Structures are given as structure tokens and as C-alpha cells.
Amino acid sequence: MQPIRLLILNHMVQYSRPPLDASFAALSDTTRRGVLEQLGRSDASITELAEKFHMTLTGMKKHVGVLEQAGLVITKKVGRVRTCKLGLRRLEEEAAWIERYRQLWDARFDELDKVVEELKRKEKADGRKKRAGPHE
Amino acid sequence: MDARREPAPTNSGTTIERKSERELVITRMFNGPARIVYEAWTRPELFMRWWAPKSTGVPMLSCEMDVRTGGGYRVAFGHDDSSAMAFFGKYIEVIPNSRLVWTNEESEDAAVTTVTFEEKDGRTRLVLHELYPSKEALDEAIAGMDDGMPEQFEQLDELLVTLGANLRGA
């Protein structure tokens, strides 16, 4: 009983579909979440991040690479220093997809409210009838 | 404001949470006892009245439900039989007025859905839990769920334009 899909409009979705996979994988790691928090406070170089998280430069480069691929971090090399900053676009898109799903359920549940109200009224009316008898 | 008036049911607020890589949880309060909310989920003629709201753009054509453990269901959507899409599966747990668990078998990536009805003071808290076979399956379901909802595409377009503008402005 999943939501409906019409193939005719698929290309539009596929065209704008965010790579959710990469983002959720990127967020599954404590260090990477820490890096995002850190970058939320201020931009930082990979060297600074490595120091902060007590890691080797290579290790931090890997983490930043994962975040970069997921679109969560943007890096820019100036001279010999690679600076990292937040790239929140995909997080926002994911949040937007989740919100759309919530809205679908909300629309359903608003209709369900009406059905529930009607059944309650009917139950009340039936109850009165029974008490009044002699209808079976 | 009249304090004695009952709160409008539409104020009950639907919440959604991605509880894990494979799980989505949706909750909502309903202004009625569990037996009534449960009835609306298990009687086809009632179910048909709310599962496919107008905003989805595609009406429900038919609905068959054999609500008992091991029983099947089949729901078809579309504007006519030639364009109909069917969704089907079976109930793997049925506890009247309290709990429904069903499979979605139209796709290998579809979730197992658990709905619980918890009654308190004449109201019912509904929790709908979707467990997907894999993280990828849930990602895919989220990304693909708007397929066939033209109104929402317009809104999505607007959103993408807004996001794009924000990025360029940043």
C-alpha cells in the first residue's frame, strides 16, 4: 500500500534526485558528524581538523573526502592549504523529501479524521437507537 | 475562544522521523477510540475514503482486504483500468483494535508496515512504522515517493529554485 508512482513523471524526479545514500553514509560516522559540527562553527583546513580530532592527515583527508562526495562539505585549495566549509545543500534536499512524505501522510490523516468523526457520530446514534429500543 | 470546544482534529500534527537507516516512523493523534480508527484501516469502503487524498492526484480504483493473519490485500490506483497500478501484500499480524502488520510485495525494496493503535482517554495515538529491507531501499522510497503527484512537482520545482537561489546568494 505504498504511495503511488506514475512513470510518466519519473524523469523529473530522477533528474533532481539527491544522492541520499552518500549523505546518510557520510553521517553514520561520529568523527564525520564532529567535523560537520566544527565546520558549522568556522571553516577549517584539513590540518586543523586532523589536529582537533587527533588523527593523521591521511585519515582526515579520507573523512573529508566522504563528506565532500555527499555534498555536505565543500573544499577549496589555496596555495598549499585545503580549506573546508559546510555545503548543506543535500541535507536540505533530504529534509525536504522527508517533509513531503510527512505532508502526504498528513493529507491522508486529515481525511481519516473525517471518517473517524463520522463513525463516532454513527456509533452515538446507534447507541441512542438501541437504548430507545425495540429496534434490533 | 470557547475553552469548552473540543480541539480540532486537524491540529493533531503528523510527525515523521527517520529512526534508522532502514526505518521511518510516522505518528498522529486521532480524536476517537482505537476501535474506530482501526475500523477505518480495515474496512475497504472506509479505507478508500482517506488513503488516496485528492492532493495525490491519482484516485484509488479498488481495494480488497482480507484482514486476518496470513490474509491478503490488493489496492489499485489510477484514472482507469488501463493505467491502473496495483499494490499488494499480506497481513502477517492482526490484533484487532491494536496492531496491524503487513508486507508490501509489489517490489523487493518495499517495506514491512506496522501500525499500532494506542487508546488513551478516548483518543488514539497511531504509530506507523516502516521497516525497509535495506538502507538503499528506504533512500529510494523517499526519493521516489512523489512520483505521480503533479501538484507536488510544482512545489518541488519552486523549492529547488529557492535552494538554488540561496546557494548562489551564499
Interface residues (C-beta under 8 A of the other chain):
Chain A: M1 Q2 P3 I4 R5 L6 L7 L9 N10 M12 V13 S16 R17 P18 L20 D21 F24 S28 R89 E92 E93 E94 A96 W97 I98 E99 R100 Y101 R102 Q103 L104 W105 D106 A107 R108 F109 D110 E111 L112 D113 K114 V115 V116 E117 L119 K120 E123
Chain B: P9 T10 S12 T14 T15 I16 R18 E21 L24 I26 R28 F30 N31 G32 I36 V37 E39 A40 L46 R49 W50 W51 A52 P53 S55 T56 V58 Y73 V75 F77 M85 F87 G89 W102 N104 E106 S107 A110 A111 T113 L126 L128 K135 E136 D139 A141 I142 A143 G144 M145 D146 D147 G148 M149 P150 Q152 F153 L156 L159 L160 L163 L167
